[in-house]
Amino acid sequence: MVAWSVTLVILLVFISIILILFKLKGKHLATISKLHTELEWRRSLGDAANVTLDPDTANPLLILSEDGKRVRRADTRQDLPDNPERFDTADCVLGCEGFTLGRHYWVVEVGDGLDWAVGVARDSVRRKGEISLSPEEGIWAVGWCWGQFRALTSPLTPLSLRRVPSRIRVCLDCDRGQVTFFDAGDQAPIFTFPPASVPGRRIRPWLWVGARSQLRLCP
């Protein structure tokens, strides 16, 4: 009986140690995953860019704030000059700033609008007529479009997230030709257009503003 009692105690101690080790291993893996996510986020950041919107490129349906930080879609077209830089059909606007080297990031507050997209575009992106919101057109973006959160790839890539972010961090790495999107709230990665997918030309911030949507560039 004594031998059986000692064996039972040793067995219980052994099982307790195994359970503790499994618990510690789970916490360790969770910590590694969190650190990996933060490392990817920090690698993609680069320099904070003070982005403003270029009124000369804005579709006549888009109304910009005086400081160039907000844009919303109007119900009727404004009477604006049809200059070569302006999008005349797609509800788009470009940022004033263009980037060719280095890493840069900015944050866009998207709110709860029905249709919107944020990302980057080639400086030479087509402005006239119907355009495809895709890399083939020179646009790399994510957005809430047609009732679902998607990456604007070709074909479209549905994104399964726990929630749609209210603020999106756009991270542009010109040297690698890569653009990455993060949830600016918890720094969780959203989507990455892989290295060399964004050509080494002048790249500008890009927004698409659909019905009942308003976007804001955060300071």
C-alpha positions as a Markdown table, in Angstrom:
| # | Residue | x | y | z |
|---|---|---|---|---|
| 1 | Met | 0.0 | 0.0 | 0.0 |
| 2 | Val | 2.8 | 2.4 | 0.8 |
| 3 | Ala | 4.5 | 1.6 | -2.5 |
| 4 | Trp | 1.3 | 2.2 | -4.4 |
| 5 | Ser | 0.7 | 5.5 | -2.5 |
| 6 | Val | 4.2 | 6.7 | -3.3 |
| 7 | Thr | 3.8 | 5.7 | -7.0 |
| 8 | Leu | 0.4 | 7.5 | -7.2 |
| 9 | Val | 1.9 | 10.7 | -5.7 |
| 10 | Ile | 4.9 | 10.6 | -8.1 |
| 11 | Leu | 2.4 | 10.1 | -11.0 |
| 12 | Leu | 0.3 | 13.0 | -10.0 |
| 13 | Val | 3.4 | 15.2 | -9.7 |
| 14 | Phe | 4.5 | 14.1 | -13.1 |
| 15 | Ile | 1.1 | 14.9 | -14.7 |
| 16 | Ser | 1.1 | 18.3 | -13.0 |
| 17 | Ile | 4.5 | 19.1 | -14.4 |
| 18 | Ile | 3.5 | 18.1 | -17.9 |
| 19 | Leu | 0.3 | 20.3 | -17.7 |
| 20 | Ile | 2.4 | 23.3 | -16.5 |
| 21 | Leu | 4.9 | 22.8 | -19.3 |
| 22 | Phe | 2.1 | 22.7 | -21.9 |
| 23 | Lys | 0.6 | 25.9 | -20.5 |
| 24 | Leu | 4.0 | 27.6 | -20.6 |
| 25 | Lys | 4.6 | 26.4 | -24.1 |
| 26 | Gly | 1.2 | 27.9 | -25.2 |
| 27 | Lys | 2.0 | 31.2 | -23.7 |
| 28 | His | 5.5 | 31.1 | -25.3 |
| 29 | Leu | 4.0 | 30.5 | -28.7 |
| 30 | Ala | 1.5 | 33.3 | -28.3 |
| 31 | Thr | 4.2 | 35.7 | -27.3 |
| 32 | Ile | 6.3 | 34.7 | -30.3 |
| 33 | Ser | 3.3 | 35.2 | -32.6 |
| 34 | Lys | 2.7 | 38.6 | -31.1 |
| 35 | Leu | 6.3 | 39.6 | -31.4 |
| 36 | His | 6.4 | 38.4 | -35.0 |
| 37 | Thr | 3.3 | 40.5 | -35.9 |
| 38 | Glu | 4.8 | 43.6 | -34.3 |
| 39 | Leu | 8.1 | 43.0 | -36.1 |
| 40 | Glu | 6.4 | 42.8 | -39.4 |
| 41 | Trp | 4.5 | 45.9 | -38.6 |
| 42 | Arg | 7.6 | 47.9 | -37.6 |
| 43 | Arg | 9.5 | 46.6 | -40.7 |
| 44 | Ser | 6.9 | 48.0 | -43.0 |
| 45 | Leu | 6.5 | 51.4 | -41.3 |
| 46 | Gly | 9.4 | 53.5 | -42.5 |
| 47 | Asp | 8.9 | 57.3 | -42.3 |
| 48 | Ala | 5.5 | 58.9 | -41.4 |
| 49 | Ala | 4.3 | 60.9 | -44.5 |
| 50 | Asn | 2.2 | 64.0 | -44.1 |
| 51 | Val | -0.2 | 63.2 | -46.9 |
| 52 | Thr | -2.7 | 65.7 | -48.4 |
| 53 | Leu | -5.1 | 65.2 | -51.3 |
| 54 | Asp | -4.6 | 66.8 | -54.7 |
| 55 | Pro | -7.7 | 68.8 | -55.7 |
| 56 | Asp | -6.6 | 68.8 | -59.3 |
| 57 | Thr | -7.0 | 65.0 | -59.5 |
| 58 | Ala | -10.3 | 64.7 | -57.6 |
| 59 | Asn | -13.4 | 63.4 | -59.5 |
| 60 | Pro | -16.0 | 66.2 | -59.7 |
| 61 | Leu | -18.3 | 64.2 | -57.4 |
| 62 | Leu | -15.7 | 64.4 | -54.6 |
| 63 | Ile | -15.6 | 67.3 | -52.2 |
| 64 | Leu | -12.3 | 68.0 | -50.4 |
| 65 | Ser | -11.7 | 69.9 | -47.2 |
| 66 | Glu | -9.7 | 73.1 | -47.3 |
| 67 | Asp | -6.7 | 71.4 | -45.6 |
| 68 | Gly | -6.8 | 68.5 | -48.1 |
| 69 | Lys | -7.3 | 65.9 | -45.3 |
| 70 | Arg | -10.9 | 64.9 | -45.8 |
| 71 | Val | -12.9 | 63.8 | -48.8 |
| 72 | Arg | -16.6 | 62.9 | -49.2 |
| 73 | Arg | -18.8 | 62.0 | -52.2 |
| 74 | Ala | -21.4 | 64.6 | -53.2 |
| 75 | Asp | -24.8 | 63.8 | -54.7 |
| 76 | Thr | -24.2 | 66.0 | -57.8 |
| 77 | Arg | -21.1 | 66.8 | -59.9 |
| 78 | Gln | -19.3 | 70.0 | -59.3 |
| 79 | Asp | -18.4 | 72.4 | -62.1 |
| 80 | Leu | -14.7 | 71.9 | -62.2 |
| 81 | Pro | -12.1 | 72.3 | -65.0 |
| 82 | Asp | -11.6 | 69.1 | -66.9 |
| 83 | Asn | -7.8 | 69.2 | -66.7 |
| 84 | Pro | -5.6 | 66.2 | -67.8 |
| 85 | Glu | -4.9 | 65.2 | -64.2 |
| 86 | Arg | -8.5 | 64.8 | -63.0 |
| 87 | Phe | -10.4 | 61.5 | -62.8 |
| 88 | Asp | -13.5 | 62.2 | -64.9 |
| 89 | Thr | -15.3 | 58.9 | -64.3 |
| 90 | Ala | -13.9 | 56.9 | -61.4 |
| 91 | Asp | -14.6 | 58.4 | -58.0 |
| 92 | Cys | -10.9 | 58.7 | -57.2 |
| 93 | Val | -8.4 | 61.2 | -55.9 |
| 94 | Leu | -4.6 | 61.1 | -55.5 |
| 95 | Gly | -2.3 | 62.5 | -52.8 |
| 96 | Cys | -0.2 | 65.5 | -53.6 |
| 97 | Glu | 2.9 | 63.6 | -52.4 |
| 98 | Gly | 4.8 | 61.1 | -54.6 |
| 99 | Phe | 7.4 | 58.6 | -53.5 |
| 100 | Thr | 10.2 | 56.9 | -55.5 |
| 101 | Leu | 12.6 | 55.8 | -52.8 |
| 102 | Gly | 12.5 | 54.6 | -49.1 |
| 103 | Arg | 9.7 | 53.4 | -46.9 |
| 104 | His | 6.7 | 55.6 | -46.0 |
| 105 | Tyr | 3.4 | 55.2 | -44.2 |
| 106 | Trp | 0.2 | 57.1 | -43.5 |
| 107 | Val | -3.2 | 56.4 | -41.9 |
| 108 | Val | -6.6 | 56.7 | -43.4 |
| 109 | Glu | -9.8 | 56.8 | -41.3 |
| 110 | Val | -12.5 | 55.1 | -43.2 |
| 111 | Gly | -15.4 | 55.2 | -40.8 |
| 112 | Asp | -18.5 | 53.1 | -41.6 |
| 113 | Gly | -19.0 | 54.2 | -45.3 |
| 114 | Leu | -20.7 | 51.8 | -47.7 |
| 115 | Asp | -18.0 | 51.7 | -50.5 |
| 116 | Trp | -14.4 | 52.9 | -50.2 |
| 117 | Ala | -10.9 | 51.8 | -51.0 |
| 118 | Val | -7.4 | 53.0 | -49.9 |
| 119 | Gly | -4.0 | 52.4 | -51.3 |
| 120 | Val | -1.5 | 53.6 | -53.8 |
| 121 | Ala | -1.3 | 54.3 | -57.5 |
| 122 | Arg | 1.2 | 55.0 | -60.2 |
| 123 | Asp | 1.6 | 58.7 | -60.8 |
| 124 | Ser | 0.8 | 57.9 | -64.5 |
| 125 | Val | -2.4 | 56.0 | -63.7 |
| 126 | Arg | -5.1 | 56.6 | -66.3 |
| 127 | Arg | -7.5 | 59.4 | -65.3 |
| 128 | Lys | -10.1 | 59.4 | -68.1 |
| 129 | Gly | -12.9 | 57.0 | -68.8 |
| 130 | Glu | -13.7 | 53.8 | -67.0 |
| 131 | Ile | -10.7 | 52.3 | -65.2 |
| 132 | Ser | -10.1 | 48.9 | -63.5 |
| 133 | Leu | -9.3 | 49.2 | -59.8 |
| 134 | Ser | -6.5 | 46.7 | -60.0 |
| 135 | Pro | -2.7 | 46.4 | -60.2 |
| 136 | Glu | -2.9 | 46.0 | -64.0 |
| 137 | Glu | -4.2 | 49.6 | -64.0 |
| 138 | Gly | -1.5 | 50.8 | -61.7 |
| 139 | Ile | -3.6 | 50.7 | -58.4 |
| 140 | Trp | -2.8 | 48.6 | -55.3 |
| 141 | Ala | -5.5 | 48.9 | -52.7 |
| 142 | Val | -7.9 | 47.3 | -50.2 |
| 143 | Gly | -11.4 | 48.3 | -49.4 |
| 144 | Trp | -15.0 | 47.7 | -48.6 |
| 145 | Cys | -16.5 | 47.1 | -52.0 |
| 146 | Trp | -19.7 | 45.4 | -53.2 |
| 147 | Gly | -20.6 | 44.3 | -49.7 |
| 148 | Gln | -17.3 | 42.7 | -48.7 |
| 149 | Phe | -13.9 | 43.6 | -47.5 |
| 150 | Arg | -11.4 | 42.8 | -50.3 |
| 151 | Ala | -8.0 | 43.3 | -51.7 |
| 152 | Leu | -8.3 | 44.9 | -55.1 |
| 153 | Thr | -6.3 | 42.2 | -56.9 |
| 154 | Ser | -7.2 | 40.6 | -60.2 |
| 155 | Pro | -9.4 | 38.7 | -59.5 |
| 156 | Leu | -10.5 | 40.3 | -56.2 |
| 157 | Thr | -9.3 | 38.6 | -53.0 |
| 158 | Pro | -11.9 | 38.4 | -50.2 |
| 159 | Leu | -10.4 | 39.3 | -46.8 |
| 160 | Ser | -11.8 | 37.4 | -43.7 |
| 161 | Leu | -11.2 | 39.7 | -40.7 |
| 162 | Arg | -12.9 | 39.6 | -37.3 |
| 163 | Arg | -14.0 | 43.2 | -37.9 |
| 164 | Val | -13.5 | 45.8 | -40.6 |
| 165 | Pro | -10.9 | 48.3 | -39.5 |
| 166 | Ser | -12.0 | 51.9 | -38.9 |
| 167 | Arg | -8.4 | 53.2 | -39.6 |
| 168 | Ile | -6.0 | 51.6 | -42.0 |
| 169 | Arg | -2.2 | 52.1 | -42.1 |
| 170 | Val | -0.8 | 52.1 | -45.6 |
| 171 | Cys | 2.9 | 51.2 | -45.7 |
| 172 | Leu | 4.8 | 51.7 | -48.9 |
| 173 | Asp | 8.3 | 50.3 | -49.4 |
| 174 | Cys | 9.5 | 51.8 | -52.7 |
| 175 | Asp | 12.9 | 50.0 | -52.5 |
| 176 | Arg | 11.2 | 46.5 | -52.5 |
| 177 | Gly | 8.2 | 47.5 | -54.6 |
| 178 | Gln | 5.8 | 46.4 | -51.9 |
| 179 | Val | 2.7 | 47.8 | -50.2 |
| 180 | Thr | 1.3 | 46.5 | -46.9 |
| 181 | Phe | -1.9 | 47.3 | -45.1 |
| 182 | Phe | -2.4 | 47.1 | -41.3 |
| 183 | Asp | -5.3 | 47.7 | -38.9 |
| 184 | Ala | -4.1 | 51.0 | -37.4 |
| 185 | Gly | -5.9 | 50.1 | -34.2 |
| 186 | Asp | -4.2 | 46.9 | -33.2 |
| 187 | Gln | -1.5 | 46.7 | -35.8 |
| 188 | Ala | -2.8 | 43.4 | -37.2 |
| 189 | Pro | -1.7 | 42.8 | -40.8 |
| 190 | Ile | -4.5 | 43.0 | -43.4 |
| 191 | Phe | -2.9 | 42.3 | -46.8 |
| 192 | Thr | 0.4 | 42.6 | -48.6 |
| 193 | Phe | 1.1 | 43.1 | -52.3 |
| 194 | Pro | 4.4 | 41.1 | -52.5 |
| 195 | Pro | 7.8 | 42.6 | -53.3 |
| 196 | Ala | 8.4 | 43.7 | -56.9 |
| 197 | Ser | 4.6 | 43.9 | -57.5 |
| 198 | Val | 4.7 | 47.7 | -57.3 |
| 199 | Pro | 7.0 | 49.0 | -60.1 |
| 200 | Gly | 9.8 | 51.3 | -59.3 |
| 201 | Arg | 8.2 | 54.5 | -60.5 |
| 202 | Arg | 6.7 | 57.5 | -58.7 |
| 203 | Ile | 3.9 | 56.2 | -56.5 |
| 204 | Arg | 1.2 | 58.4 | -54.9 |
| 205 | Pro | -1.5 | 57.8 | -52.2 |
| 206 | Trp | -4.8 | 56.9 | -53.7 |
| 207 | Leu | -8.4 | 56.9 | -52.5 |
| 208 | Trp | -11.7 | 55.7 | -54.0 |
| 209 | Val | -14.8 | 57.2 | -52.3 |
| 210 | Gly | -18.2 | 55.5 | -53.0 |
| 211 | Ala | -21.7 | 56.4 | -52.0 |
| 212 | Arg | -22.3 | 57.8 | -48.5 |
| 213 | Ser | -18.6 | 57.5 | -47.6 |
| 214 | Gln | -16.1 | 60.0 | -46.1 |
| 215 | Leu | -12.4 | 59.4 | -45.7 |
| 216 | Arg | -9.9 | 61.3 | -43.6 |
| 217 | Leu | -6.1 | 61.3 | -43.6 |
| 218 | Cys | -5.1 | 61.1 | -40.0 |
| 219 | Pro | -2.3 | 63.5 | -38.7 |
